[in-house]
Amino acid sequence: GVEGIVQAYSSCLPHIRFYGPTNFSPIVNHVARFAAQAAQQQEAATQYFILLIITDGVISDMEETRQAVVQASRLPMSIIIVGVGNADF
């Protein structure tokens, strides 16, 4: 649930370093590969993936990200991107 997401985010935050560029297409494609594999299995109806991206930067690879999202739209997954901070999202 949401509480678990917040807890995971809070525990990871001290161990990461923010930097640019902010490229989303690699992570969208990575999760899409998992979703594509799940869709080919018999249990596909019971598996669904949610990719939550919390970002403090403007997307640097917008066209590649747009293409990755379009490709992933046929898969059992949702993508949620939340911008935090003062960037122009």
DSSP file (Angstrom, degrees, kcal/mol; ACC not computed):
  #  RESIDUE AA STRUCTURE BP1 BP2  ACC     N-H-->O    O-->H-N    N-H-->O    O-->H-N    TCO  KAPPA ALPHA  PHI   PSI    X-CA   Y-CA   Z-CA
    1    1 A G     >        0   0    0      0, 0.0     4,-1.7     0, 0.0     3,-0.3   0.000 360.0 360.0 360.0-174.6    0.0    0.0    0.0
    2    2 A V  H  >  +     0   0    0      1,-0.2     4,-2.6     2,-0.2     5,-0.2   0.865 360.0  58.0 -61.4 -38.6    0.9    3.7    0.1
    3    3 A E  H  > S+     0   0    0      1,-0.2     4,-2.3     2,-0.2    -1,-0.2   0.897 106.1  49.5 -60.7 -40.0    2.4    3.3    3.6
    4    4 A G  H  > S+     0   0    0     -3,-0.3     4,-2.5     2,-0.2    -1,-0.2   0.871 109.8  51.3 -65.4 -37.6    4.8    0.7    2.3
    5    5 A I  H  X S+     0   0    0     -4,-1.7     4,-2.6     2,-0.2    -2,-0.2   0.929 111.1  47.3 -65.0 -45.4    5.8    2.9   -0.6
    6    6 A V  H  X S+     0   0    0     -4,-2.6     4,-2.7     2,-0.2    -2,-0.2   0.906 112.6  49.9 -63.1 -41.3    6.5    5.8    1.7
    7    7 A Q  H  X S+     0   0    0     -4,-2.3     4,-2.2    -5,-0.2    -2,-0.2   0.922 111.9  47.4 -64.1 -44.2    8.5    3.6    4.0
    8    8 A A  H  X S+     0   0    0     -4,-2.5     4,-1.7     2,-0.2    -2,-0.2   0.912 113.3  48.8 -63.5 -42.3   10.6    2.2    1.1
    9    9 A Y  H  X S+     0   0    0     -4,-2.6     4,-2.2     1,-0.2    -2,-0.2   0.926 111.8  49.2 -62.2 -45.6   11.2    5.7   -0.2
   10   10 A S  H  < S+     0   0    0     -4,-2.7    -1,-0.2     1,-0.2    -2,-0.2   0.870 111.9  48.0 -63.9 -37.5   12.2    7.0    3.2
   11   11 A S  H  < S+     0   0    0     -4,-2.2    -1,-0.2    -5,-0.2    -2,-0.2   0.808 116.1  43.7 -75.6 -27.8   14.6    4.1    3.8
   12   12 A C  H >< S+     0   0    0     -4,-1.7     3,-2.1    -5,-0.2     4,-0.4   0.803  95.1  78.6 -83.0 -31.2   16.3    4.5    0.3
   13   13 A L  G >< S+     0   0    0     -4,-2.2     3,-1.2     1,-0.3    -1,-0.1   0.833  89.5  52.3 -52.9 -43.3   16.5    8.3    0.3
   14   14 A P  G 3  S+     0   0    0      0, 0.0    -1,-0.3     0, 0.0    -2,-0.1   0.687 109.8  52.1 -67.5 -13.8   19.6    8.5    2.6
   15   15 A H  G <  S+     0   0    0     -3,-2.1     2,-0.3    -4,-0.1    -2,-0.2   0.390  98.0  75.4-103.8   2.2   21.5    6.1    0.3
   16   16 A I    <   -     0   0    0     -3,-1.2     2,-0.5    -4,-0.4     0, 0.0  -0.803  62.5-146.2-117.1 158.4   21.0    7.7   -3.1
   17   17 A R        -     0   0    0     -2,-0.3     2,-0.3     2,-0.0    -2,-0.0  -0.988  18.5-135.0-123.2 125.1   22.5   10.8   -4.8
   18   18 A F        +     0   0    0     -2,-0.5     2,-0.3    38,-0.0    -2,-0.0  -0.591  40.4 143.6 -79.6 137.5   20.4   12.9   -7.1
   19   19 A Y        -     0   0    0     -2,-0.3    38,-0.1     2,-0.1    -2,-0.0  -0.960  31.2 -64.3-160.8 170.7   22.0   14.0  -10.4
   20   20 A G  S    S+     0   0    0     -2,-0.3     2,-0.2     2,-0.1    37,-0.0  -0.657  79.9  59.0-114.1 172.3   21.1   14.6  -14.0
   21   21 A P        -     0   0    0      0, 0.0     2,-1.1     0, 0.0    -2,-0.1   0.573  64.3-142.5 -75.3 164.9   20.2   14.0  -16.7
   22   22 A T        +     0   0    0     36,-0.5    38,-3.4    -2,-0.2    39,-0.8  -0.773  27.3 175.0 -98.4  90.5   16.8   12.7  -15.8
   23   23 A N        +     0   0    0     -2,-1.1     4,-0.3    37,-0.2    36,-0.1  -0.874  11.8 171.2-102.1 117.6   16.2    9.8  -18.2
   24   24 A F    >>  +     0   0    0     -2,-0.6     4,-2.3     2,-0.1     3,-0.5   0.728  61.4  79.9 -96.2 -25.7   13.1    7.8  -17.7
   25   25 A S  H 3> S+     0   0    0      1,-0.2     4,-2.7     2,-0.2     5,-0.2   0.855  88.7  56.2 -57.8 -37.8   13.0    5.6  -20.8
   26   26 A P  H 3> S+     0   0    0      0, 0.0     4,-1.9     0, 0.0    -1,-0.2   0.920 112.1  41.6 -61.4 -41.0   15.5    3.1  -19.5
   27   27 A I  H <> S+     0   0    0     -3,-0.5     4,-2.4    -4,-0.3     5,-0.2   0.871 114.0  52.0 -74.9 -35.3   13.4    2.3  -16.3
   28   28 A V  H  X S+     0   0    0     -4,-2.3     4,-2.2     1,-0.2    -1,-0.2   0.942 113.2  45.2 -62.4 -46.0   10.2    2.3  -18.3
   29   29 A N  H  X S+     0   0    0     -4,-2.7     4,-1.7    -5,-0.2    -2,-0.2   0.873 111.1  54.4 -64.6 -37.1   11.6   -0.2  -20.7
   30   30 A H  H  X S+     0   0    0     -4,-1.9     4,-1.2    -5,-0.2    -2,-0.2   0.945 112.6  40.9 -62.9 -49.6   13.1   -2.3  -17.9
   31   31 A V  H  X S+     0   0    0     -4,-2.4     4,-2.2     1,-0.2    -1,-0.2   0.860 110.3  59.9 -68.3 -34.2    9.8   -2.6  -16.1
   32   32 A A  H  X S+     0   0    0     -4,-2.2     4,-2.7    -5,-0.2    -1,-0.2   0.854  99.6  56.9 -62.3 -34.1    8.0   -3.2  -19.4
   33   33 A R  H  X S+     0   0    0     -4,-1.7     4,-2.2     2,-0.2    -1,-0.2   0.915 107.5  47.9 -63.4 -41.3   10.2   -6.2  -20.0
   34   34 A F  H  X S+     0   0    0     -4,-1.2     4,-2.3     2,-0.2    -2,-0.2   0.928 113.0  48.3 -62.4 -44.3    9.0   -7.8  -16.8
   35   35 A A  H  X S+     0   0    0     -4,-2.2     4,-2.2     1,-0.2    -2,-0.2   0.881 110.1  51.8 -64.7 -38.5    5.4   -7.0  -17.7
   36   36 A A  H  X S+     0   0    0     -4,-2.7     4,-1.0     2,-0.2    -1,-0.2   0.900 110.3  48.7 -65.3 -40.6    5.8   -8.5  -21.2
   37   37 A Q  H >X S+     0   0    0     -4,-2.2     3,-0.5     1,-0.2     4,-0.5   0.914 112.0  49.1 -64.5 -41.6    7.2  -11.7  -19.7
   38   38 A A  H >< S+     0   0    0     -4,-2.3     3,-1.1     1,-0.2    -2,-0.2   0.879 105.4  58.0 -64.9 -37.2    4.4  -11.9  -17.2
   39   39 A A  H 3< S+     0   0    0     -4,-2.2    -1,-0.2     1,-0.3    -2,-0.2   0.762 103.7  53.5 -65.4 -24.5    1.8  -11.3  -20.0
   40   40 A Q  H << S+     0   0    0     -4,-1.0    -1,-0.3    -3,-0.5    -2,-0.2   0.595  94.9  87.0 -86.3 -11.0    3.2  -14.4  -21.8
   41   41 A Q  S X< S-     0   0    0     -3,-1.1     3,-1.5    -4,-0.5     4,-0.1  -0.470  87.8-116.4 -86.9 161.0    2.7  -16.7  -18.8
   42   42 A Q  G >  S+     0   0    0      1,-0.3     3,-0.5    -2,-0.1    -1,-0.1   0.813 114.9  57.1 -65.6 -30.4   -0.5  -18.5  -17.9
   43   43 A E  G >  S+     0   0    0      1,-0.2     3,-2.4     2,-0.1     4,-0.4   0.221  71.3 119.0 -84.1  16.8   -0.9  -16.5  -14.7
   44   44 A A  G X   +     0   0    0     -3,-1.5     3,-1.3     1,-0.3    -1,-0.2   0.808  64.4  63.2 -56.1 -32.9   -0.8  -13.3  -16.7
   45   45 A A  G <  S+     0   0    0     -3,-0.5    -1,-0.3     1,-0.3    -2,-0.1   0.704 104.7  47.6 -67.0 -17.0   -4.3  -12.3  -15.5
   46   46 A T  G <  S+     0   0    0     -3,-2.4     2,-0.5     1,-0.0    -1,-0.3   0.416  98.1  80.2-103.7   1.4   -3.1  -12.2  -11.9
   47   47 A Q    <   +     0   0    0     -3,-1.3     2,-0.3    -4,-0.4    -1,-0.0  -0.935  48.0 162.5-116.5 128.8    0.1  -10.1  -12.5
   48   48 A Y        -     0   0    0     -2,-0.5     2,-0.4     2,-0.0    29,-0.2  -0.996  21.9-147.5-142.9 138.7    0.0   -6.3  -12.9
   49   49 A F  E     -a   77   0A   0     27,-2.4    29,-2.2    -2,-0.3     2,-0.5  -0.869   6.4-165.8-113.2 139.1    3.0   -3.9  -12.5
   50   50 A I  E     -a   78   0A   0     -2,-0.4     2,-0.7    27,-0.2    29,-0.2  -0.982   5.8-161.0-124.3 119.2    2.9   -0.4  -11.2
   51   51 A L  E     -a   79   0A   0     27,-2.9    29,-3.2    -2,-0.5     2,-0.6  -0.893   7.4-169.9-100.7 114.3    5.9    1.8  -11.9
   52   52 A L  E     -a   80   0A   0     -2,-0.7     2,-0.6    27,-0.2    29,-0.2  -0.929   1.8-172.1-106.2 119.0    6.0    4.8   -9.5
   53   53 A I  E     -a   81   0A   0     27,-3.2    29,-3.2    -2,-0.6     2,-0.6  -0.956   5.3-169.1-112.9 120.1    8.7    7.4  -10.5
   54   54 A I  E     +a   82   0A   0     -2,-0.6     2,-0.3    27,-0.2    29,-0.2  -0.949  20.5 178.6-107.4 119.2    9.2   10.3   -8.0
   55   55 A T  E     -a   83   0A   0     27,-2.8    29,-3.1    -2,-0.6     4,-0.1  -0.894  37.4-168.9-128.0 150.0   11.4   12.9   -9.6
   56   56 A D  S    S+     0   0    0     -2,-0.3     2,-0.3    27,-0.2    31,-0.2   0.202  75.3  66.7-113.8  12.2   12.9   16.2   -8.8
   57   57 A G  S    S-     0   0    0     30,-0.1     2,-0.2    28,-0.1    27,-0.1  -0.917  86.4 -99.9-134.4 159.0   14.0   17.0  -12.4
   58   58 A V        -     0   0    0     -2,-0.3   -36,-0.5     1,-0.1     2,-0.3  -0.508  53.2 -96.0 -72.3 142.6   12.6   17.6  -15.8
   59   59 A I        -     0   0    0     -2,-0.2     3,-0.5     1,-0.2   -36,-0.2  -0.454  35.9-167.9 -64.1 122.5   12.6   14.6  -18.1
   60   60 A S  S    S+     0   0    0    -38,-3.4     2,-0.3    -2,-0.3   -37,-0.2   0.767  83.2  44.9 -84.4 -28.3   15.7   14.8  -20.2
   61   61 A D     >  +     0   0    0    -39,-0.8     4,-2.9     1,-0.2     5,-0.2  -0.434  69.2 153.7-114.0  57.3   14.7   12.1  -22.7
   62   62 A M  H  > S+     0   0    0     -3,-0.5     4,-2.9    -2,-0.3     5,-0.2   0.886  71.3  47.3 -56.9 -46.7   11.1   13.1  -23.4
   63   63 A E  H  > S+     0   0    0      2,-0.2     4,-2.2     1,-0.2    -1,-0.2   0.926 115.3  45.5 -64.6 -43.5   10.8   11.7  -26.9
   64   64 A E  H  > S+     0   0    0      2,-0.2     4,-2.3     1,-0.2    -1,-0.2   0.890 114.4  49.4 -64.7 -39.2   12.3    8.3  -25.9
   65   65 A T  H  X S+     0   0    0     -4,-2.9     4,-2.6     2,-0.2    -2,-0.2   0.915 109.1  52.2 -65.6 -42.9   10.2    8.2  -22.7
   66   66 A R  H  X S+     0   0    0     -4,-2.9     4,-2.2    -5,-0.2    -2,-0.2   0.921 111.4  47.0 -59.1 -44.4    7.1    9.0  -24.7
   67   67 A Q  H  X S+     0   0    0     -4,-2.2     4,-2.4     1,-0.2    -1,-0.2   0.902 111.6  51.0 -64.5 -41.0    7.9    6.1  -27.1
   68   68 A A  H  X S+     0   0    0     -4,-2.3     4,-2.2     2,-0.2    -2,-0.2   0.895 110.5  49.1 -64.1 -40.0    8.6    3.8  -24.2
   69   69 A V  H  X S+     0   0    0     -4,-2.6     4,-1.1     2,-0.2    -2,-0.2   0.910 110.5  50.4 -66.2 -42.0    5.2    4.7  -22.5
   70   70 A V  H  < S+     0   0    0     -4,-2.2     3,-0.5     1,-0.2     4,-0.3   0.926 112.4  47.1 -61.6 -44.5    3.3    4.1  -25.8
   71   71 A Q  H >< S+     0   0    0     -4,-2.4     3,-1.0     1,-0.2    -2,-0.2   0.895 112.8  49.5 -62.9 -39.8    5.0    0.7  -26.2
   72   72 A A  H >< S+     0   0    0     -4,-2.2     3,-2.2     1,-0.2     5,-0.3   0.660  88.3  85.0 -73.8 -16.1    4.2   -0.2  -22.6
   73   73 A S  T 3< S+     0   0    0     -4,-1.1    -1,-0.2    -3,-0.5    -2,-0.2   0.685  85.9  55.8 -64.0 -16.7    0.6    0.8  -22.9
   74   74 A R  T <  S+     0   0    0     -3,-1.0    -1,-0.3    -4,-0.3    -2,-0.1   0.444  97.8  83.3 -90.7  -0.8   -0.3   -2.6  -24.3
   75   75 A L  S <  S-     0   0    0     -3,-2.2     2,-2.5     2,-0.1   -39,-0.1  -0.589  96.1 -97.2-104.4 162.7    1.2   -4.4  -21.2
   76   76 A P  S    S+     0   0    0      0, 0.0   -27,-2.4     0, 0.0     2,-0.3  -0.444  88.8  97.4 -77.5  72.3   -0.3   -5.1  -17.8
   77   77 A M  E     -a   49   0A   0     -2,-2.5     2,-0.3    -5,-0.3   -27,-0.2  -0.995  55.9-149.8-156.1 155.0    1.3   -2.1  -16.2
   78   78 A S  E     -a   50   0A   0    -29,-2.2   -27,-2.9    -2,-0.3     2,-0.5  -0.938  12.1-149.4-123.6 150.8    0.7    1.5  -15.1
   79   79 A I  E     -a   51   0A   0     -2,-0.3     2,-0.5   -29,-0.2   -27,-0.2  -0.986  11.9-175.3-123.9 124.2    3.2    4.3  -14.9
   80   80 A I  E     -a   52   0A   0    -29,-3.2   -27,-3.2    -2,-0.5     2,-0.5  -0.980   2.9-170.1-120.3 123.5    2.8    7.1  -12.4
   81   81 A I  E     -a   53   0A   0     -2,-0.5     2,-0.5   -29,-0.2   -27,-0.2  -0.963   2.5-171.9-117.0 122.8    5.3   10.0  -12.5
   82   82 A V  E     -a   54   0A   0    -29,-3.2   -27,-2.8    -2,-0.5     2,-0.5  -0.961  10.0-151.8-117.2 123.1    5.2   12.4   -9.6
   83   83 A G  E     -a   55   0A   0     -2,-0.5     2,-0.4   -29,-0.2   -27,-0.2  -0.804  13.1-172.8 -93.6 131.6    7.3   15.6   -9.7
   84   84 A V        +     0   0    0    -29,-3.1     3,-0.3    -2,-0.5     2,-0.2  -0.960  47.0  21.3-122.5 143.0    8.5   17.1   -6.5
   85   85 A G  S    S-     0   0    0     -2,-0.4   -28,-0.1     1,-0.2    -2,-0.0  -0.657 103.9 -50.3 103.6-161.0   10.2   20.5   -6.1
   86   86 A N  S    S+     0   0    0     -2,-0.2    -1,-0.2   -30,-0.2   -29,-0.1   0.301  85.3 125.0-102.8   7.2   10.3   23.6   -8.3
   87   87 A A  S    S-     0   0    0     -3,-0.3     2,-1.4   -31,-0.2   -30,-0.1  -0.213  72.8-104.6 -67.0 160.4   11.2   22.1  -11.7
   88   88 A D              0   0    0      1,-0.2    -1,-0.1   -30,-0.0    -2,-0.1  -0.685 360.0 360.0 -86.8  87.3    9.0   22.7  -14.7
   89   89 A F              0   0    0     -2,-1.4    -1,-0.2   -31,-0.1   -30,-0.1   0.466 360.0 360.0 -80.7 360.0    7.3   19.4  -15.0
